[in-house]
């Protein structure tokens, strides 16, 4: 049997799909399973041991033109897939799968997609965490699943070695350290740089742990602001210089990671590292960390605001600003996250 999976488009969403990919492998141990994902997510999937192949697909870029879609349909017909699971709710993807001759097409029902799916699964009546949302699709397609599953982030021994080399070059190879992930893809989810600076000082003064800052290259200005405002600590920025898999290997070696709701938060959770997840306008019941590591969620919700928030105006005085560094430090202290931890389940693959 040949199975095709259309994934979603964002890092965190793809990690949420890993337990469903594992369930597919357990239900179809002899099948060849191929995943289609945008280029920015391909790196995450390439080390996942439940897949046989990962190919790039992006209907907004590489497969945007009519010619590209026709070429993709021709590829589907040559491959002769038996079944496709559409984790993405896109009508275009379901339509392409039908034109590509895939006889069994499984996805969530929408008014437009019903006529191109062979098994249209109704959307859950109650909100589910995204991990369970994808498992729900498989369950109602007749597969065995385990709700409440944790996801893992996988990387190779080569990426582990690269992370060790990076730590060695920064003088941290033999030292305990903690990490702040300072990036976020949506401004209302960002914790202020000045708050990170105060928290870094508190951790340095009380636990003597060096701090490493991670983020994209665009976050380097935030890293510089944290450094300017830190009185007792000298956080080390590696923003924009690692691949996602090297980042995962580095997170696995940290005592803990502090991050807002972001893809790297889920990478850290997926490699078994304790995470302190700072939530504001998004809902941890739907998108909170569900990896193999210890998970601590701190959230502030202003009076009169509901979660998840989809409005345009922020509350007076901001949102994430009201979550104080002292509050976060007390949680780190009470949970004893600075102490050495037991080795987590390995995320090395292949």
N, C-alpha and C positions, 0 to 999 in steps of 0.2 A: 504493500500500500504506500502511496505517496501523498503526504499531507502538506498543505500550504497554510501559513499563518500570516495574516496582515496585522502587524503590531500598530500601536499608537505612535505619536510623533515626538514625545518628550521623554527625557531621561528617567524621571521618576515613574512615569506611566509604564515604561518598558520594564523597569525593575519590579513593579507591581504585577507584571504578567509572568514573571519567572515561575511562581508556583503552578500556574496554569500550564506552562510549557512542560514542567515536570509531570503534571498529571497526564498530559497528552502522551508523553513517553511511557508512563506506567500503564496506560490503557492500550497503547499500541507499541509494544516493545520492539517489534520487527519492522516498523514503518520507517520510511525516509522522511524526515521532517525538515522543511525549509521555511525560514522566516524572512519576511520582507519588512525592511525598516528604512527610515531616512538615514542619510550618511552620518548625521550627528549621533545616532543611536546604534549604528552598526557595531561600533567598538565594544559596547556593553554586551552584545549578544554573541560575539565571536568566540568567547571563552565559555559560554554556557554549554555544559556537557549533554544537555537534553536535545540539542539540535545537531543536524547533520550538515546544514548549509545556511548561510546568511547572505542575502542579496540586498542591494540598495533599491529602494523604491520611494519616490517622493512626487506625488501628483501635482505639487505646486512648483517643482523645479525640473528634475530629470524627466518626469513623465507628464509634463504639462502640455506639450504640443500634441496635435492630432497624430502626427507621424510617430512620435514616441509612444503614444498609446497603442497604435496599430502594431508597432514593433513588439510591445509588451504582450499584447494579445497573441501574437504569433509565437512568442516564447512559451506562453502558457499552454498553447495547443501542442507544441512540440514536447513539453514536459509530461503531459498527460497526467495531471494530478487527479487523485480520486476524490479528495475532500479538501475544503478550505474552511478555516475558522477565521472569521472577521472580527477581531477585537476592536478594530476601529469602526465607528458608526457611519463612515462615509458611504454615500450612495454610489459614487463613482467606482470605488473599489469593488463593491458587490457586483456592479454592472460589468466591469471588466472581467471578473471571475466567471460570470455567466457567459460572456462572449468568448472567453478562453476555453469553454467547454468543460469546466469542472462540474461533474454531475451532482456532487453534494456540497451545498453552500450554506454554512451555519453562521448566523449572526443575530444581533438584537434587532427586533422588529421596529421599523419606523414606517410611517405611511408610504413613503416612496419605495422603500427597500423590500417590502413584503413580496412584491411580485417577482423579484429576482433572487430571492432566497428559497432554498428548498426546505430549510428548517428555520423559521423565524421565531426567536425566543422573546417573550414579552419582557420588558424592562422590570426589574425587581420593584415590588410595591413599596418597600421601605428602603431608605438609603443604606448602602453597604460600603464598607471600606473597599477601596479599589482592588485590593488583592482578592477579596471575596466576590467582587463584581464579575471579574473574569472567570473565576471558578464557577459562579452561578451559571454563566453561559454554557460551560461544559456539562454541568450537572443536568440541565434541562435539554441538553442534546443527547442524554443517555449515558454519560460517562461517570465513572467513579471519581469522586473528588473528596478532599478533606478541607472543610472550611476552617478558617483561623490559622492557616499555614503561614509560615515565615518565609521571607525571600532571602536569597543569598546573592552577593555580588562576587563574580568569579574573575580571577586573573591568573596569569601564567607564572612559572618560576622565573622567566626572563624579566617580567615586570617587577617581581619581588626583588630581584637582584638590582634592577635600576633604582628602585626606591631606597635600598640599602646604600647604594653608591651616592645618591643624593644626600641622604642623612649624613653619611661620612664626610662629604664635601662641606657640609654646614656645621660639622663638629658635634653632631647629635647621634652618631651611630651607636654609642654605648650608653646614652643618657635617656632617662624617661622624659617624655614631653607631652604636652597637650596641644590641641588644635582648635582654632577658631575658623570656621568657614564664614567668610564675611560677605559673600555674594548672595544675590537673590534676583530672580528674573522679573520681579514686580516690585516697584518702589515701596508700596505700603507694607511689604513683608520684611523690609530691611531694618535691622537693629542698628541704632546710631553708632558711628565710629567712636564717639566719646564714651559710650557705654562699654564697648569692647575694651577701650583703653583702661578704664577703671577696673573692669573685671580682670584684665591681665595683671594689673598691679596687685590686686587682692590675692590672686593665685600665686604670683611670684613671692610676695611677702609671707604668705602662710605655708606654701608647699614647696617653694623653690623649684617650680617646674618651668622650664623654658616653654615659650609659646610660639607656635608656628601658625602663620596666616595663609589660608588657601582661598582661591577665587580665580576668576578669569583674568586675562590681561587688563580688561576694563576696570577691574577692581583695585588696581595698583594705587590709584589716588586715595582710595579709602584706607588701604594699608599704610600709606604714608601719613594720613591723618591720625590713625591709631598710634603710630610710632611717635608723632609729635606730641600727643596728649598723654603718653605713658610716662609716669614719673619714676617708677622703680623697675620696670621691666623693659626689655628690648626685644619685642616680638620680631620674629624672622619671617619675612614674606617670601612665599614661593608661588605667588599668584601668576597664573598663565604659563608656567614652565613645565607642567606635567601632563601626560595623557590621563584619561580617566582611570585606566587600569593601574597605572603607577600610583595615582592618587589613592585608589583603593588599598593597594599594598602599604602605602604610607599610613593611611588611617588605621589599618589593622595593628600597627605598632604603637599607636598613641594610647595614652591612659584614658582619654576621653575626647570627644569632639562636641563643641558648642556651635550650633547653626540654627538659622531660621529655616522655615519650610522651603526646601530646595532639593534638587537632584543629589548633590554631594551629601546632604544629610542622610539620604537613603543609601548611598554608597557606604557611608560609615556604619550605618546600622546593619547593612548587608554583609559586612566583613566581620561582624561580631563585636565591634567596639562600642562601649557605652556612649550614648548620645544624649545631650541636653538639647531638646528641640524647642525653639522659641516660636510660638504661634501667636499670630495676631488675627488678621481678617480671614484666614482659612480654617478649615475644620479638621482637627486631628482625628476625629472619628472616621473621616473619609480618606484622608491623605497623610495620616500620621505615620511615624516609623514603624515598620513591622518586620525588621530584620532579626538576625539571631542574637544581637547584642542587647544589653540592658537599655531600656527606653524610658527617658524621663521627659515629660512634656510640661512646659510652663506656658500658660496662655493668659492674656489680658483681653477682656471684652468690655468696652465702654458701655455704660448704661444707655439703653435704648437702641443698641446695635445687635443685629442677629448674625449668626455664623452659619454658612460662609457668607461673607459680605460681598455684595456685587454693586454697591453704590459708587458714586463719583466723589462725594465730599468726605474728607476725613474728619473725625471728631476734633473739636477744639483742643489744642495741646498735643495733637498727634495721636498715634496709636501705639506703635512699638516703643516709642519714647517713654511710655509710662511703665514699662517693664524694667525695673531698676537693676543695675549690676549687683547691688547688694543682695537682692532677692535671689538672683541666679547663683551667686556665690554660696549663699546659705544652703541651697539645694545641693550643690556640688560637695559642700562640706558634710552635710548630713548623710549623703549617700556614699561618702568616703570614696569618691571616684578617683582621687589622686593616688590611691594605693595600687600596688601591682594586682593584676587580675589573672584569673585562670585563663589558659590558652583557649581561645574560641575555636569553633569548628573551622577547619581549613577552607579557604575560598580559592585555593589554587586549583587550576583545572588544566588538563591536557599537558 
